[in-house]
Amino acid sequence: MKLPKNNLRLTEIFRNAAAPDISELSGEYLVDMLTVFPSFKRFSHRKFFYLENNKVSGYNVLLNRTWGHFFLEEGICNELDSLRAVVINYDRKENTFFIRRIRDHVRRIEQDIYLGRFNYLLYGRLYFGGYFLLEKIERKLVRSQECKS
């Protein structure tokens, strides 16, 4: 999906998006940083979401390396009129001190397409860092009959 690279326009889209259910985020998603940070989409930056101990957890992959483990929780985006959102919370022991402070807010703009706000927690306050897009990657299974020559 093609979205503008403008924070004001993306804020409007985020406000008009729906608050997703945590359970709908599962599987693999391509990540495209839209503002501030460079996009690593061409390097196949992805997020994986999975169920772990009745909670949705996940991690990032970039250049075939795993980093940034997280869990999902319901939350509020106070910076934008207290909108409901899913929070991608990186406060896990597997992460470095720097990574543990990331708190992303995510809202659904279409089925399997989400707009996120990258935030960084510093001295008890969230600082906005930019927008990103999550697009679900559908893996197609090849039937065994199609594999035969």
N, C-alpha and C positions, 0 to 999 in steps of 0.2 A: 504494500500500500504506500502510496506517495502522500506525504504530509508536508506542510510548510516547515521551514526552518526558523520560524519567527516565534519568540516566546509569547508575545501577546496573542497571536492567532492560536497557538497551541494551548494556552490557558483557557481560551474560549471553548475549544474542543474538549478539553479536560472537564470543564464545568458542565458541559452538556452530555458527557458520557455517563454510563450507568455504573453503579457500584456492583462489582461482580461478587459472586459467592466464592469463597475460598476453594471449595471443592471443584469448581470448574477449571481451575488451573492445574493441569496435569500434562505430563509429556514434555516434549521438546519445543522450544520457541527460539526463533532468530531474534537477536537484539540489534537494534539500529539506534545509536545515539543521534538525536536530532539537533540538539543545541549544546553549546559550550564545549563539551568533550568531543574529540574526533570519533567518528564512527569506525568501529572495527568489524562492521558487517562483512566486508570483503575477506576478512580473516576467519569467518564463520563463528563470530561471537554468539554463543547460545546460552540459554538458561534451561535447566532440567528441573521439573517439578515432579515429586513423587510422594506417596503416602508413607509415613513413618510413625509408628506408635500413635495412630489415629490423628496425626497432624500432617499437614502438607509441608514438606521441606524441599530443599533443592540446592543447587550449586550452579556456578557458571563454568563455561568452557571457552577458552580462547587459545588459538594455535594448538589445539589438542591437549591443553593443560587445564586441569581442574583448579579452580580457585573460588573463593567467596561463597562459603556454605551459608545457607539461610533457612528461615522458617517463615511461614505466613501467619498473619493474625489480622483480625478486623481492626480498623482504625478510622481516624478522622484526619482529614487534611485541614488543619486549623487555618493555614495561610490562605485558603480559598473558601471562606464562608462555612467552615466546618462540614465539608463534604465527606460523606462516607467513602471509604476506600479500603482496598486490601493493602496491608503493609508488608513489604518484603524486608524482614528484620535480619540483619547480619550479625547480631550479637550472639555468636556461638564460639565455643572454645577452640574450634579448628582454625579460626581466623586470627590474623594479626590484630594488634590494638587498633591500627588505622582502619582496617576493613570492618571491625565490629561496630563502628559508629555510623555505618550506612543504614538509612531507613528510606526505602522507596515507597511511594504511594502510587497505586495502580487502579485505573478505571477502564471499563470495557467500552470501546467505540464501535465494534462490530463483533459478530461471533468469532471467537478465536483470535481477535486482534485487540490489543490493549495499549493504552497510552500511560506511561509512567513518569513520575517526577522523582529525579534523583535528589536525595537530601542527605546532609551530613550533620550529625549530632555533635555539637560542641558547647560545653558549659551549660548543658540542659536545654539548649535551643536548637531547632532544626534550621539549617541554612540550605536554601535551594541551590542546586548545581546545574540543572538542565533537564530537558525532556528526552525520553527514549520510547521506542516503539517495540512491542513484543508481538510477533506473528507466529502462530503455531505452525510447526513443520509436520506435515502429514507424511508419514512413511508408508509407502505402498509395498504391500507384500506381493511377491510373485508366486503364483500358484505353481505347484510342482509340475503340472502338465505343460506349462509354458516354458519350463526350463529344459524339457526334453527336445532334442533335435530331430 
